[in-house]
């Protein structure tokens, strides 16, 4: 599959996400263009091809992590509140892996998805 088709397929999956309820925060999480942009860009520059494949490959774990996370960390920076959720998922290729999802709330607004990453299991 070409790079273009891979990226477009994953962008389409992301764009079809509906708001989902996060039990640990007790609020809905929404998805906007900032989330997909953060997966593809860093500091307004396109991420490396390898990094984009890695980040887009984790899209399938975003909703399960939001819905099933038992661990929550909150960071407040100025008027922005960051919620960091962690969840263990099973992958055929890698086995068990820890997924971290970062959410953001600006002021009194809604909570939005910001980023997803894989974290080493300890």
N, C-alpha and C positions, 0 to 999 in steps of 0.2 A: 504494500500500500504506500502511495506517495505521501510525503510530508504534508502536503496541502490537504489531501483527503483525510488524513489522520487528525489534523488540527480542526478541520471543519466538522468532522463527525463528533469530536469531543465538545466543540463549542455548541453544537446543536443540542447535545445531551444536557449541557449546563443551562442553556437558554430555556429548556423545557422544565427545569426544576420549578416546583410550586413551593410556596412558603410551607415550612414544616415546624411542628411544635417541638420545642426542646424541654423535656421534663425537668432537667436539672436546673434550668434557668426559669422555667415556668413562663416562657414567652415564645412567640413565633419568631423564626429566623427567615429572613427574606434574601433573595438573590438578585443582584443587579450587575451592571457592566463592570463595576469596580472589582468584583471578585475574579471574573475571567481575565480582566486586564492585569491584575496582580499575578496571576499564574503565568502569563506570557511575557510580562515586562517587569523590570526592576530599575528604579530610578530613571524612569522614562526611556530606558533602553531595552531592546528586545533581549530576552534571556537566551542563553546558548541553546542550540538545537537539543542537546541532551537534557538540559534542565526543563525545557518545555515538554518534551516527551514524558519525563519523570512526573512533573506536576499534573499534566493532563491525565496521565494514567491513574492518578489517585482520585479523580472526580467521582468514581463509583463508590468511594468510601465516605464521601461528605455526608450524605443523608443518614446512613447507619451510625456514623459517629455522633452526629447531632442528636439523634433519637435515642441512642443507647449508652451514651457516655456516663460514667459513674464518677469521673474526676473533673473538677472545675477549678481553674485558677483565674482570678480577676486582676487586671492591671489597669490603673487609672492614670492617664497622662493628660493633663489639662482637662478639657471637656470631653475627651474621648475615653470610653471604657472598653477595654479589650477582654473578651472571654476566651480562654484557652481550654478546649475540651480534648480529652484523650480517650481512646477506645482501642481495644485489642481486636483485630480482625484476622480471619483465616484467608490465606491466599494459596492457590494450588502451586504456584511457582516458588514462593518465598516462605511458605508456612505461616506461622503466627507472626504478626507484625503490629506494632503500635502506630496508630494514626493520630496526628494532632491536627485539630481544626481551630482556626482563629476566627473569631467573630468580632464585630465592632459596633459600638453604639455611640453615636455623636449626640451629645446633649441629651434631650429627652426624646429623641427620635426612635425609630425602629432599630432592631438588631439585624445586621447584615453579615453575610459570609464574606470573609476577606482572604483566607489562605488555607492550604492543606499541605501537610508534609508527613513523611515517614520518620519515626524516631526509633533509635536502636532500643531493643528490649534489654533490660538489665537482669 
